[in-house]
């Protein structure tokens, strides 16, 4: 059993600190923007820790790219699911908007 705080707890604590302490006290737009970028990166990390991120088999991805380039694309449902899985981690709001 790992010690506490866990990785997820650390990510959450830093995200809350940035949102509650740093962002409200940022002096200019650049500081606010950079804080929001950091918070977004932490949110992605949090979703990766929480969810089932599909492992990308590099050989499988190369073969998929080769097939697409050759005009032998797999079923659209397979491609849509791969993209949806990535969006669930990187930007779930975008996925929700278009589902």
C-alpha positions, 0 to 999 in steps of 0.5 A: 500500500503506497504512502499518502498522499497518493498521486491522485491526491497530490494532483488534486491538491495542486489543482485546487491550490492553483484555482483557489490561490494562484488564479484569483491573485494573478496580476495579468492575463499572461499569469492567468493564462499560464495558470489555466494551462497548468490546471488543464494539464493537471485535469488531464493527468487526473482523468488519466489516473481515474480512468481506463486509458487504452494502451496504445500498441505502437505496432498496431497504430502503425498498421492502422496508419498504413491501412488508412494511407492505403485506402483500406480504412477499418470500420468507422466505429473502430476509429470513432471509439479510439478517438472518443477514448482519447477525448475522454481523457484530454477534453471530455467536454468536446466529446460531450458536445458532439456525441 
